Amino acid sequence: MARSGISSSGSGLQLSRRDLLRVLGVAGAGVAVASCGSDKGGGGGGGTASKEVTVGSNASDAVPKKAYQEVFAGFEKATGLTAKVNTVDHTTFQEQINSYLQGRPDDMFMWFAGYRMQFFAQRGLATPISDVWEKVGGNFTDALKAASTGLDGKQYFIPFYYYPWAVFYRKSVFEKGGYQPAKTWDDFIALAKQMQKDGLVPLAFADKEGWPAMGTFDYLNMRLNGYDFHINLMGGKESWTDAKVTKVFDTWRELVPYQQQGALGRTWEEAAKSLADKKAGMYILGMFVGQQFQGAAKDDLDFFAFPEVDSTVGTDTVEAPIDGFMLSKKLKNEDGAKKLLEYLAGTEAVGTYLKSDPNNIAANTKADASGYSNLQKKAVELIGSASHISQFLDRDTRPDFASTVMIPSLQTFLRNPNDVAGLTKKIEDQKKSIFAG
């Protein structure tokens, strides 16, 4: 890449180890909430005296929903403004985001860094917030600023937290079975076979929502073909009929017998429960899996990095999506929305959130990390050791390609993993049509 940190070239983000360590930061002071002027590139509504800011939320699960309620309550106390939150089921929110932003969107909405942010910014459906970044930029690294920047050089996103994807397990289950974290693919398959022999479901698995299986595809693709191929494939620059992609599905097929059956009728929360109940031995998911663990079970949760598949490629890429906030183009209260962005960019907001949902890492480098759990500290180490960070399949590509092509395609593979040639040809044909538009 051209420079250290996150490099954005339209579809991908790359973080160096040095910048990631700076991203993960140490304790420090917060950011004062102050009135923002109108960004000339923004939508209408600047200067309004309204006390209400509307927020479109995809935090529909109980734990993050409660955590955000506490964050917005803190905003109201600090500013006297009100955050009116419109919460929609997470998957539905993602599937309907395009029509939502073109219709009557809220002032602010929860979204994702990188390509998915750039996609809507480029289409004029988001308000630039470079003026906000002038005030809060000191709380974030240049790497995170790049992840928040559109192709026009303006900022459109405030990063809030992020989390790694890995192979999660319960320490007590591994101790009882005498299992060891797998470092290679052969080790992983052998571990899965032993768990199956011992009466465990080796891998908890769910794909009712359509996105969880993307994490398995991403890791196999990046372990076999590397980060750059992943980014180019997601950007429509590589062919899905390439032998490299075929090998990804062929390798995944080795794992299918050890995945929890009936995945298309199971939510990720239900799969997580099977891990919590010690019925399944492992689960490939993001660290938010911890939302389904309480008390002693939460302390029992651990993970290891997705294993090496090809020694010439290694394991230097980690999937670690960044979540945060954007402003819609059709603002009703621009000044209030930017005040809320400033608050969310401070240490108080993310500190409040992580107290209720300690399954993520603060994006704010000045946030207090002294109270991080062992799991969070281990996540910091995993991310900090990575040479490359991916954002997740449905964030590293066009949202329409992810939702209309990849969700049904991966579910088709799970139903019938034997027709890889037919599947990849269909994906490639659809890709050409979508990326030509």
C-alpha positions as a LaTeX table, in Angstrom:
\begin{tabular}{lrrr}
\hline
Residue & $x$ (\AA) & $y$ (\AA) & $z$ (\AA) \\
\hline
Met1 & 0.00 & 0.00 & 0.00 \\
Ala2 & 1.00 & 3.60 & $-0.53$ \\
Arg3 & 1.34 & 4.53 & 3.11 \\
Ser4 & 1.18 & 3.25 & 6.66 \\
Gly5 & $-2.23$ & 2.78 & 8.20 \\
Ile6 & $-5.53$ & 2.14 & 6.46 \\
Ser7 & $-5.31$ & 2.60 & 2.74 \\
Ser8 & $-8.60$ & 3.01 & 0.95 \\
Ser9 & $-8.77$ & 2.31 & $-2.74$ \\
Gly10 & $-12.49$ & 2.19 & $-3.31$ \\
Ser11 & $-13.21$ & $-1.20$ & $-1.86$ \\
Gly12 & $-10.64$ & $-2.21$ & 0.72 \\
Leu13 & $-8.97$ & $-1.13$ & 3.93 \\
Gln14 & $-5.54$ & $-2.11$ & 5.11 \\
Leu15 & $-4.23$ & $-1.44$ & 8.61 \\
Ser16 & $-0.62$ & $-1.78$ & 9.62 \\
Arg17 & 0.30 & $-3.35$ & 12.94 \\
Arg18 & 1.72 & $-0.05$ & 14.20 \\
Asp19 & $-1.47$ & 1.86 & 13.44 \\
Leu20 & $-3.63$ & $-0.85$ & 14.94 \\
Leu21 & $-1.72$ & $-0.68$ & 18.20 \\
Arg22 & $-2.26$ & 3.08 & 18.20 \\
Val23 & $-5.94$ & 2.57 & 17.35 \\
Leu24 & $-6.39$ & 0.43 & 20.46 \\
Gly25 & $-5.03$ & 3.27 & 22.58 \\
Val26 & $-4.91$ & 4.08 & 26.28 \\
Ala27 & $-6.93$ & 6.12 & 28.78 \\
Gly28 & $-7.31$ & 9.85 & 28.32 \\
Ala29 & $-9.60$ & 12.84 & 28.38 \\
Gly30 & $-12.94$ & 13.18 & 26.64 \\
Val31 & $-14.15$ & 15.66 & 24.03 \\
Ala32 & $-16.23$ & 18.66 & 24.94 \\
Val33 & $-19.66$ & 18.83 & 23.31 \\
Ala34 & $-19.98$ & 22.09 & 21.41 \\
Ser35 & $-22.29$ & 23.58 & 18.85 \\
Cys36 & $-21.43$ & 22.77 & 15.26 \\
Gly37 & $-21.88$ & 25.03 & 12.31 \\
Ser38 & $-23.39$ & 23.82 & 9.06 \\
Asp39 & $-21.14$ & 21.82 & 6.75 \\
Lys40 & $-21.79$ & 23.41 & 3.36 \\
Gly41 & $-21.73$ & 19.99 & 1.76 \\
Gly42 & $-24.45$ & 18.71 & 4.05 \\
Gly43 & $-28.20$ & 18.44 & 3.64 \\
Gly44 & $-30.84$ & 20.91 & 4.66 \\
Gly45 & $-31.93$ & 21.59 & 8.20 \\
Gly46 & $-28.82$ & 23.36 & 9.54 \\
Gly47 & $-29.55$ & 26.01 & 12.13 \\
Thr48 & $-32.78$ & 24.44 & 13.35 \\
Ala49 & $-33.65$ & 25.03 & 16.99 \\
Ser50 & $-35.16$ & 21.56 & 17.38 \\
Lys51 & $-34.28$ & 19.73 & 20.58 \\
Glu52 & $-34.75$ & 16.30 & 18.99 \\
Val53 & $-32.31$ & 14.25 & 16.95 \\
Thr54 & $-33.66$ & 11.11 & 15.29 \\
Val55 & $-31.46$ & 8.02 & 15.08 \\
Gly56 & $-31.93$ & 4.95 & 12.91 \\
Ser57 & $-30.62$ & 1.99 & 14.90 \\
Asn58 & $-29.78$ & $-1.57$ & 13.85 \\
Ala59 & $-28.97$ & $-2.53$ & 17.46 \\
Ser60 & $-31.99$ & $-4.76$ & 17.85 \\
Asp61 & $-30.41$ & $-7.43$ & 20.07 \\
Ala62 & $-31.07$ & $-6.98$ & 23.78 \\
Val63 & $-27.51$ & $-6.29$ & 24.97 \\
Pro64 & $-26.48$ & $-3.58$ & 22.46 \\
Lys65 & $-29.96$ & $-2.06$ & 22.53 \\
Lys66 & $-29.71$ & $-1.52$ & 26.29 \\
Ala67 & $-26.14$ & $-0.24$ & 25.99 \\
Tyr68 & $-27.15$ & 2.37 & 23.41 \\
Gln69 & $-30.10$ & 3.45 & 25.53 \\
Glu70 & $-27.62$ & 4.33 & 28.25 \\
Val71 & $-25.37$ & 6.16 & 25.77 \\
Phe72 & $-28.21$ & 8.29 & 24.45 \\
Ala73 & $-29.44$ & 8.99 & 27.97 \\
Gly74 & $-25.96$ & 10.34 & 28.71 \\
Phe75 & $-26.16$ & 12.57 & 25.63 \\
Glu76 & $-29.49$ & 13.96 & 26.75 \\
Lys77 & $-28.10$ & 14.70 & 30.21 \\
Ala78 & $-24.98$ & 16.37 & 28.82 \\
Thr79 & $-26.66$ & 18.54 & 26.18 \\
Gly80 & $-30.35$ & 18.90 & 26.97 \\
Leu81 & $-31.13$ & 17.51 & 23.53 \\
Thr82 & $-33.19$ & 14.36 & 22.98 \\
Ala83 & $-32.16$ & 11.38 & 20.87 \\
Lys84 & $-35.24$ & 9.68 & 19.45 \\
Val85 & $-34.16$ & 6.18 & 18.45 \\
Asn86 & $-35.90$ & 4.11 & 15.78 \\
Thr87 & $-34.69$ & 0.53 & 16.23 \\
Val88 & $-35.13$ & $-1.96$ & 13.38 \\
Asp89 & $-34.12$ & $-5.62$ & 13.23 \\
His90 & $-30.42$ & $-5.74$ & 12.32 \\
Thr91 & $-30.77$ & $-7.83$ & 9.16 \\
Thr92 & $-33.84$ & $-5.94$ & 7.94 \\
Phe93 & $-32.03$ & $-2.64$ & 8.49 \\
Gln94 & $-29.16$ & $-3.76$ & 6.27 \\
Glu95 & $-31.40$ & $-5.15$ & 3.56 \\
Gln96 & $-33.54$ & $-1.99$ & 3.38 \\
Ile97 & $-30.84$ & 0.65 & 3.91 \\
Asn98 & $-30.85$ & 1.88 & 0.30 \\
Ser99 & $-34.59$ & 2.58 & 0.17 \\
Tyr100 & $-34.45$ & 3.93 & 3.74 \\
Leu101 & $-31.84$ & 6.56 & 2.84 \\
Gln102 & $-33.73$ & 7.55 & $-0.30$ \\
Gly103 & $-37.03$ & 7.84 & 1.56 \\
Arg104 & $-37.51$ & 9.62 & 4.89 \\
Pro105 & $-34.45$ & 8.63 & 6.91 \\
Asp106 & $-33.57$ & 9.66 & 10.44 \\
Asp107 & $-31.00$ & 12.40 & 10.99 \\
Met108 & $-28.38$ & 9.85 & 11.98 \\
Phe109 & $-28.03$ & 6.15 & 11.36 \\
Met110 & $-25.79$ & 3.35 & 12.58 \\
Trp111 & $-23.58$ & 1.94 & 9.85 \\
Phe112 & $-20.18$ & 0.53 & 8.93 \\
Ala113 & $-16.78$ & 1.89 & 7.88 \\
Gly114 & $-15.01$ & 1.44 & 4.57 \\
Tyr115 & $-16.69$ & 0.40 & 1.34 \\
Arg116 & $-20.21$ & 0.40 & 2.73 \\
Met117 & $-19.79$ & 3.95 & 3.98 \\
Gln118 & $-18.21$ & 5.06 & 0.70 \\
Phe119 & $-20.98$ & 3.46 & $-1.34$ \\
Phe120 & $-23.72$ & 5.73 & 0.08 \\
Ala121 & $-21.49$ & 8.78 & 0.33 \\
Gln122 & $-20.64$ & 8.46 & $-3.37$ \\
Arg123 & $-24.34$ & 8.28 & $-4.21$ \\
Gly124 & $-25.14$ & 11.48 & $-2.37$ \\
Leu125 & $-27.15$ & 9.77 & 0.38 \\
Ala126 & $-24.99$ & 10.94 & 3.30 \\
Thr127 & $-23.93$ & 14.29 & 4.74 \\
Pro128 & $-20.19$ & 15.00 & 4.96 \\
Ile129 & $-18.96$ & 15.63 & 8.50 \\
Ser130 & $-15.44$ & 16.96 & 7.95 \\
Asp131 & $-16.26$ & 19.88 & 10.27 \\
Val132 & $-17.00$ & 17.42 & 13.08 \\
Trp133 & $-13.72$ & 15.62 & 12.42 \\
Glu134 & $-11.86$ & 18.92 & 12.80 \\
Lys135 & $-13.07$ & 18.94 & 16.42 \\
Val136 & $-12.82$ & 15.25 & 17.35 \\
Gly137 & $-10.08$ & 13.96 & 15.08 \\
Gly138 & $-7.56$ & 13.92 & 17.92 \\
Asn139 & $-9.42$ & 10.97 & 19.42 \\
Phe140 & $-8.74$ & 8.74 & 16.42 \\
Thr141 & $-5.70$ & 7.60 & 14.47 \\
Asp142 & $-5.08$ & 8.56 & 10.87 \\
Ala143 & $-5.92$ & 4.93 & 10.11 \\
Leu144 & $-9.44$ & 5.27 & 11.47 \\
Lys145 & $-9.86$ & 8.63 & 9.78 \\
Ala146 & $-9.05$ & 6.98 & 6.45 \\
Ala147 & $-11.64$ & 4.31 & 7.20 \\
Ser148 & $-14.16$ & 7.13 & 7.69 \\
Thr149 & $-13.30$ & 9.04 & 4.51 \\
Gly150 & $-15.23$ & 8.98 & 1.25 \\
Leu151 & $-13.71$ & 8.86 & $-2.22$ \\
Asp152 & $-14.11$ & 12.65 & $-2.40$ \\
Gly153 & $-11.73$ & 13.12 & 0.54 \\
Lys154 & $-14.46$ & 14.19 & 2.97 \\
Gln155 & $-15.32$ & 12.35 & 6.18 \\
Tyr156 & $-18.74$ & 10.71 & 6.48 \\
Phe157 & $-18.39$ & 8.38 & 9.45 \\
Ile158 & $-17.63$ & 8.43 & 13.18 \\
Pro159 & $-16.12$ & 5.08 & 14.29 \\
Phe160 & $-17.43$ & 3.82 & 17.64 \\
Tyr161 & $-16.11$ & 0.31 & 18.21 \\
Tyr162 & $-14.86$ & $-2.78$ & 16.44 \\
Tyr163 & $-14.37$ & $-6.46$ & 17.16 \\
Pro164 & $-12.49$ & $-9.46$ & 15.76 \\
Trp165 & $-13.93$ & $-12.61$ & 14.24 \\
Ala166 & $-12.26$ & $-15.78$ & 15.50 \\
Val167 & $-12.99$ & $-19.34$ & 16.64 \\
Phe168 & $-14.72$ & $-19.07$ & 20.02 \\
Tyr169 & $-14.96$ & $-21.82$ & 22.61 \\
Arg170 & $-15.49$ & $-22.48$ & 26.32 \\
Lys171 & $-12.27$ & $-23.06$ & 28.25 \\
Ser172 & $-13.95$ & $-25.63$ & 30.50 \\
Val173 & $-15.05$ & $-27.69$ & 27.49 \\
Phe174 & $-11.52$ & $-27.71$ & 26.09 \\
Glu175 & $-10.06$ & $-28.62$ & 29.49 \\
Lys176 & $-12.51$ & $-31.48$ & 29.97 \\
Gly177 & $-11.91$ & $-32.86$ & 26.46 \\
Gly178 & $-8.17$ & $-32.28$ & 26.51 \\
Tyr179 & $-8.51$ & $-30.15$ & 23.38 \\
Gln180 & $-5.95$ & $-27.64$ & 22.13 \\
Pro181 & $-6.61$ & $-24.59$ & 19.92 \\
Ala182 & $-5.92$ & $-25.48$ & 16.30 \\
Lys183 & $-3.08$ & $-23.70$ & 14.53 \\
Thr184 & $-3.39$ & $-25.40$ & 11.12 \\
Trp185 & $-6.27$ & $-26.63$ & 8.97 \\
Asp186 & $-5.29$ & $-30.26$ & 9.55 \\
Asp187 & $-5.32$ & $-29.60$ & 13.31 \\
Phe188 & $-8.75$ & $-27.96$ & 12.98 \\
Ile189 & $-10.28$ & $-30.90$ & 11.11 \\
Ala190 & $-8.70$ & $-33.36$ & 13.57 \\
Leu191 & $-10.10$ & $-31.38$ & 16.49 \\
Ala192 & $-13.55$ & $-31.33$ & 14.91 \\
Lys193 & $-13.41$ & $-35.11$ & 14.37 \\
Gln194 & $-12.45$ & $-35.70$ & 17.99 \\
Met195 & $-15.24$ & $-33.47$ & 19.28 \\
Gln196 & $-17.74$ & $-35.30$ & 17.10 \\
Lys197 & $-16.44$ & $-38.61$ & 18.44 \\
Asp198 & $-16.86$ & $-37.25$ & 21.99 \\
Gly199 & $-20.52$ & $-36.44$ & 21.38 \\
Leu200 & $-20.15$ & $-32.70$ & 20.78 \\
Val201 & $-21.30$ & $-30.70$ & 17.77 \\
Pro202 & $-17.85$ & $-29.53$ & 16.63 \\
Leu203 & $-18.98$ & $-26.19$ & 15.20 \\
Ala204 & $-22.03$ & $-24.22$ & 16.23 \\
Phe205 & $-23.42$ & $-22.81$ & 12.99 \\
Ala206 & $-26.32$ & $-20.60$ & 11.89 \\
Asp207 & $-27.21$ & $-18.72$ & 8.74 \\
Lys208 & $-30.90$ & $-17.89$ & 8.98 \\
Glu209 & $-30.05$ & $-14.19$ & 8.71 \\
Gly210 & $-27.80$ & $-14.80$ & 5.69 \\
Trp211 & $-24.64$ & $-13.05$ & 6.91 \\
Pro212 & $-23.01$ & $-15.34$ & 9.54 \\
Ala213 & $-21.70$ & $-17.80$ & 6.93 \\
Met214 & $-19.86$ & $-14.95$ & 5.23 \\
Gly215 & $-17.27$ & $-15.01$ & 8.01 \\
Thr216 & $-16.31$ & $-18.61$ & 7.24 \\
Phe217 & $-16.04$ & $-17.83$ & 3.53 \\
Asp218 & $-13.91$ & $-14.75$ & 4.19 \\
Tyr219 & $-11.43$ & $-16.53$ & 6.42 \\
Leu220 & $-11.02$ & $-19.47$ & 4.06 \\
Asn221 & $-10.55$ & $-17.11$ & 1.13 \\
Met222 & $-7.99$ & $-14.98$ & 2.97 \\
Arg223 & $-6.13$ & $-18.00$ & 4.39 \\
Leu224 & $-5.92$ & $-19.61$ & 0.95 \\
Asn225 & $-5.59$ & $-16.60$ & $-1.34$ \\
Gly226 & $-4.52$ & $-13.67$ & 0.80 \\
Tyr227 & $-5.93$ & $-10.28$ & 1.69 \\
Asp228 & $-5.42$ & $-8.60$ & $-1.70$ \\
Phe229 & $-7.31$ & $-11.31$ & $-3.57$ \\
His230 & $-10.15$ & $-11.03$ & $-1.05$ \\
Ile231 & $-10.40$ & $-7.27$ & $-1.57$ \\
Asn232 & $-10.22$ & $-7.55$ & $-5.35$ \\
Leu233 & $-12.80$ & $-10.34$ & $-5.40$ \\
Met234 & $-15.15$ & $-8.26$ & $-3.27$ \\
Gly235 & $-14.51$ & $-5.27$ & $-5.53$ \\
Gly236 & $-15.59$ & $-7.15$ & $-8.64$ \\
Lys237 & $-12.04$ & $-7.27$ & $-10.02$ \\
Glu238 & $-11.55$ & $-11.04$ & $-9.85$ \\
Ser239 & $-13.60$ & $-13.83$ & $-11.39$ \\
Trp240 & $-15.69$ & $-16.08$ & $-9.18$ \\
Thr241 & $-14.97$ & $-18.94$ & $-11.58$ \\
Asp242 & $-11.25$ & $-18.65$ & $-10.83$ \\
Ala243 & $-9.71$ & $-21.86$ & $-9.49$ \\
Lys244 & $-8.78$ & $-19.94$ & $-6.34$ \\
Val245 & $-12.45$ & $-19.44$ & $-5.49$ \\
Thr246 & $-13.27$ & $-23.04$ & $-6.32$ \\
Lys247 & $-10.61$ & $-24.10$ & $-3.84$ \\
Val248 & $-12.27$ & $-21.98$ & $-1.12$ \\
Phe249 & $-15.56$ & $-23.84$ & $-1.53$ \\
Asp250 & $-13.82$ & $-27.20$ & $-1.87$ \\
Thr251 & $-11.96$ & $-26.57$ & 1.40 \\
Trp252 & $-15.14$ & $-25.42$ & 3.12 \\
Arg253 & $-16.81$ & $-28.65$ & 2.00 \\
Glu254 & $-14.34$ & $-30.52$ & 4.27 \\
Leu255 & $-15.79$ & $-28.59$ & 7.20 \\
Val256 & $-19.49$ & $-29.02$ & 6.37 \\
Pro257 & $-19.87$ & $-32.44$ & 8.11 \\
Tyr258 & $-18.75$ & $-30.85$ & 11.38 \\
Gln259 & $-21.02$ & $-27.80$ & 11.20 \\
Gln260 & $-24.27$ & $-27.78$ & 13.16 \\
Gln261 & $-27.03$ & $-29.13$ & 10.93 \\
Gly262 & $-30.14$ & $-27.10$ & 10.06 \\
Ala263 & $-28.19$ & $-23.84$ & 9.94 \\
Leu264 & $-30.61$ & $-22.07$ & 7.59 \\
Gly265 & $-33.35$ & $-22.30$ & 10.19 \\
Arg266 & $-31.19$ & $-21.13$ & 13.11 \\
Thr267 & $-30.28$ & $-17.61$ & 14.27 \\
Trp268 & $-26.76$ & $-16.76$ & 15.41 \\
Glu269 & $-28.09$ & $-16.30$ & 18.95 \\
Glu270 & $-29.49$ & $-19.84$ & 18.95 \\
Ala271 & $-26.17$ & $-21.20$ & 17.72 \\
Ala272 & $-24.39$ & $-19.22$ & 20.45 \\
Lys273 & $-26.68$ & $-20.83$ & 23.02 \\
Ser274 & $-25.51$ & $-24.27$ & 21.93 \\
Leu275 & $-21.95$ & $-23.11$ & 22.62 \\
Ala276 & $-22.99$ & $-21.64$ & 25.97 \\
Asp277 & $-24.82$ & $-24.86$ & 26.88 \\
Lys278 & $-21.71$ & $-26.92$ & 26.06 \\
Lys279 & $-23.49$ & $-28.80$ & 23.29 \\
Ala280 & $-21.16$ & $-27.36$ & 20.65 \\
Gly281 & $-17.39$ & $-27.12$ & 20.95 \\
Met282 & $-16.55$ & $-24.09$ & 18.78 \\
Tyr283 & $-18.15$ & $-21.21$ & 16.90 \\
Ile284 & $-16.69$ & $-19.05$ & 14.10 \\
Leu285 & $-18.20$ & $-15.64$ & 14.82 \\
Gly286 & $-17.47$ & $-12.10$ & 15.92 \\
Met287 & $-16.67$ & $-11.27$ & 19.54 \\
Phe288 & $-20.26$ & $-10.10$ & 19.98 \\
Val289 & $-20.97$ & $-13.79$ & 20.63 \\
Gly290 & $-20.19$ & $-12.81$ & 24.23 \\
Gln291 & $-23.57$ & $-11.06$ & 24.39 \\
Gln292 & $-25.12$ & $-14.50$ & 24.85 \\
Phe293 & $-22.91$ & $-15.42$ & 27.84 \\
Gln294 & $-23.51$ & $-14.32$ & 31.42 \\
Gly295 & $-21.71$ & $-14.66$ & 34.75 \\
Ala296 & $-19.23$ & $-17.50$ & 35.06 \\
Ala297 & $-20.00$ & $-18.62$ & 31.51 \\
Lys298 & $-18.77$ & $-15.25$ & 30.22 \\
Asp299 & $-15.45$ & $-15.68$ & 32.03 \\
Asp300 & $-15.24$ & $-19.16$ & 30.49 \\
Leu301 & $-15.40$ & $-17.80$ & 26.93 \\
Asp302 & $-12.16$ & $-17.77$ & 24.93 \\
Phe303 & $-11.03$ & $-17.84$ & 21.29 \\
Phe304 & $-8.19$ & $-18.69$ & 18.95 \\
Ala305 & $-7.33$ & $-17.20$ & 15.57 \\
Phe306 & $-8.78$ & $-18.88$ & 12.49 \\
Pro307 & $-6.13$ & $-21.49$ & 11.65 \\
Glu308 & $-3.55$ & $-21.46$ & 8.91 \\
Val309 & $-4.71$ & $-23.22$ & 5.74 \\
Asp310 & $-1.75$ & $-22.49$ & 3.43 \\
Ser311 & 1.65 & $-21.92$ & 5.03 \\
Thr312 & 2.70 & $-19.63$ & 2.15 \\
Val313 & $-0.20$ & $-17.30$ & 2.98 \\
Gly314 & $-0.18$ & $-17.55$ & 6.77 \\
Thr315 & $-2.58$ & $-15.96$ & 9.24 \\
Asp316 & $-1.68$ & $-12.28$ & 9.07 \\
Thr317 & $-5.23$ & $-11.14$ & 8.18 \\
Val318 & $-7.92$ & $-10.67$ & 10.80 \\
Glu319 & $-11.58$ & $-9.91$ & 10.17 \\
Ala320 & $-12.40$ & $-6.94$ & 12.42 \\
Pro321 & $-15.39$ & $-4.81$ & 11.30 \\
Ile322 & $-15.72$ & $-1.18$ & 12.46 \\
Asp323 & $-19.18$ & 0.04 & 13.53 \\
Gly324 & $-20.21$ & 3.65 & 13.94 \\
Phe325 & $-22.48$ & 6.46 & 12.80 \\
Met326 & $-23.33$ & 8.51 & 9.71 \\
Leu327 & $-25.65$ & 11.40 & 8.94 \\
Ser328 & $-28.30$ & 11.03 & 6.26 \\
Lys329 & $-28.58$ & 13.57 & 3.45 \\
Lys330 & $-32.13$ & 14.57 & 4.39 \\
Leu331 & $-31.42$ & 16.09 & 7.79 \\
Lys332 & $-34.14$ & 17.64 & 9.90 \\
Asn333 & $-31.78$ & 18.78 & 12.66 \\
Glu334 & $-28.24$ & 19.12 & 11.35 \\
Asp335 & $-26.86$ & 21.08 & 14.29 \\
Gly336 & $-28.30$ & 18.64 & 16.85 \\
Ala337 & $-27.12$ & 15.63 & 14.86 \\
Lys338 & $-23.56$ & 16.96 & 14.73 \\
Lys339 & $-23.62$ & 17.62 & 18.48 \\
Leu340 & $-24.62$ & 13.99 & 18.94 \\
Leu341 & $-21.75$ & 12.90 & 16.68 \\
Glu342 & $-19.32$ & 14.91 & 18.79 \\
Tyr343 & $-20.65$ & 13.25 & 21.92 \\
Leu344 & $-20.34$ & 9.79 & 20.38 \\
Ala345 & $-16.75$ & 10.59 & 19.38 \\
Gly346 & $-15.81$ & 11.29 & 23.00 \\
Thr347 & $-14.65$ & 8.93 & 25.70 \\
Glu348 & $-17.78$ & 9.14 & 27.84 \\
Ala349 & $-20.09$ & 7.64 & 25.21 \\
Val350 & $-18.01$ & 4.61 & 24.28 \\
Gly351 & $-17.07$ & 4.07 & 27.93 \\
Thr352 & $-20.75$ & 3.94 & 28.83 \\
Tyr353 & $-21.46$ & 1.54 & 25.98 \\
Leu354 & $-18.68$ & $-0.90$ & 26.79 \\
Lys355 & $-19.77$ & $-1.16$ & 30.43 \\
Ser356 & $-23.01$ & $-2.76$ & 29.23 \\
Asp357 & $-21.63$ & $-4.52$ & 26.16 \\
Pro358 & $-17.97$ & $-5.42$ & 26.82 \\
Asn359 & $-17.76$ & $-7.48$ & 23.65 \\
Asn360 & $-16.04$ & $-4.86$ & 21.53 \\
Ile361 & $-12.96$ & $-2.61$ & 21.46 \\
Ala362 & $-13.29$ & 1.19 & 21.61 \\
Ala363 & $-12.27$ & 3.01 & 18.43 \\
Asn364 & $-11.47$ & 6.14 & 20.46 \\
Thr365 & $-7.75$ & 5.90 & 21.29 \\
Lys366 & $-8.27$ & 7.92 & 24.49 \\
Ala367 & $-10.94$ & 5.61 & 25.89 \\
Asp368 & $-10.16$ & 3.97 & 29.21 \\
Ala369 & $-9.00$ & 0.43 & 28.50 \\
Ser370 & $-7.99$ & $-0.34$ & 32.10 \\
Gly371 & $-11.25$ & $-2.18$ & 32.71 \\
Tyr372 & $-11.02$ & $-4.42$ & 29.65 \\
Ser373 & $-11.75$ & $-8.07$ & 30.30 \\
Asn374 & $-9.23$ & $-10.78$ & 29.48 \\
Leu375 & $-11.21$ & $-11.48$ & 26.32 \\
Gln376 & $-11.01$ & $-7.82$ & 25.23 \\
Lys377 & $-7.28$ & $-7.70$ & 25.99 \\
Lys378 & $-6.75$ & $-10.84$ & 23.93 \\
Ala379 & $-8.75$ & $-9.27$ & 21.09 \\
Val380 & $-6.48$ & $-6.23$ & 21.22 \\
Glu381 & $-3.47$ & $-8.54$ & 20.88 \\
Leu382 & $-5.01$ & $-10.45$ & 17.97 \\
Ile383 & $-5.86$ & $-7.31$ & 16.04 \\
Gly384 & $-2.57$ & $-5.66$ & 16.92 \\
Ser385 & $-0.58$ & $-8.58$ & 15.53 \\
Ala386 & $-2.35$ & $-8.51$ & 12.16 \\
Ser387 & $-0.80$ & $-7.12$ & 8.99 \\
His388 & $-4.18$ & $-6.74$ & 7.31 \\
Ile389 & $-7.71$ & $-6.10$ & 8.58 \\
Ser390 & $-10.79$ & $-6.98$ & 6.55 \\
Gln391 & $-14.18$ & $-5.44$ & 7.20 \\
Phe392 & $-16.37$ & $-8.52$ & 6.44 \\
Leu393 & $-17.79$ & $-9.73$ & 3.14 \\
Asp394 & $-20.96$ & $-7.62$ & 3.16 \\
Arg395 & $-18.91$ & $-4.53$ & 4.09 \\
Asp396 & $-16.04$ & $-5.04$ & 1.64 \\
Thr397 & $-18.34$ & $-5.22$ & $-1.38$ \\
Arg398 & $-21.38$ & $-3.46$ & $-2.81$ \\
Pro399 & $-24.42$ & $-3.88$ & $-0.54$ \\
Asp400 & $-26.61$ & $-4.96$ & $-3.46$ \\
Phe401 & $-24.13$ & $-7.68$ & $-4.45$ \\
Ala402 & $-23.88$ & $-8.87$ & $-0.84$ \\
Ser403 & $-27.63$ & $-9.03$ & $-0.24$ \\
Thr404 & $-29.00$ & $-10.19$ & $-3.59$ \\
Val405 & $-26.18$ & $-12.49$ & $-4.69$ \\
Met406 & $-23.94$ & $-13.63$ & $-1.86$ \\
Ile407 & $-26.55$ & $-14.33$ & 0.82 \\
Pro408 & $-28.59$ & $-16.71$ & $-1.39$ \\
Ser409 & $-25.42$ & $-18.14$ & $-2.97$ \\
Leu410 & $-23.81$ & $-19.14$ & 0.32 \\
Gln411 & $-27.11$ & $-20.58$ & 1.52 \\
Thr412 & $-27.33$ & $-22.55$ & $-1.73$ \\
Phe413 & $-23.86$ & $-23.92$ & $-1.04$ \\
Leu414 & $-24.86$ & $-24.97$ & 2.47 \\
Arg415 & $-27.87$ & $-26.83$ & 1.06 \\
Asn416 & $-25.86$ & $-28.45$ & $-1.73$ \\
Pro417 & $-22.06$ & $-28.14$ & $-1.33$ \\
Asn418 & $-21.33$ & $-30.39$ & $-4.31$ \\
Asp419 & $-22.16$ & $-28.15$ & $-7.29$ \\
Val420 & $-19.40$ & $-25.58$ & $-6.85$ \\
Ala421 & $-18.88$ & $-25.06$ & $-10.59$ \\
Gly422 & $-22.54$ & $-24.22$ & $-11.16$ \\
Leu423 & $-22.63$ & $-21.97$ & $-8.12$ \\
Thr424 & $-19.53$ & $-19.95$ & $-8.96$ \\
Lys425 & $-20.64$ & $-19.47$ & $-12.57$ \\
Lys426 & $-23.98$ & $-18.09$ & $-11.40$ \\
Ile427 & $-22.25$ & $-15.74$ & $-8.96$ \\
Glu428 & $-19.88$ & $-14.52$ & $-11.68$ \\
Asp429 & $-22.74$ & $-13.87$ & $-14.14$ \\
Gln430 & $-24.63$ & $-11.86$ & $-11.52$ \\
Lys431 & $-21.48$ & $-10.02$ & $-10.45$ \\
Lys432 & $-20.83$ & $-8.82$ & $-14.00$ \\
Ser433 & $-24.34$ & $-7.43$ & $-14.26$ \\
Ile434 & $-24.25$ & $-5.65$ & $-10.89$ \\
Phe435 & $-20.76$ & $-4.19$ & $-11.09$ \\
Ala436 & $-21.41$ & $-2.95$ & $-14.63$ \\
Gly437 & $-24.22$ & $-0.79$ & $-13.27$ \\
\hline
\end{tabular}
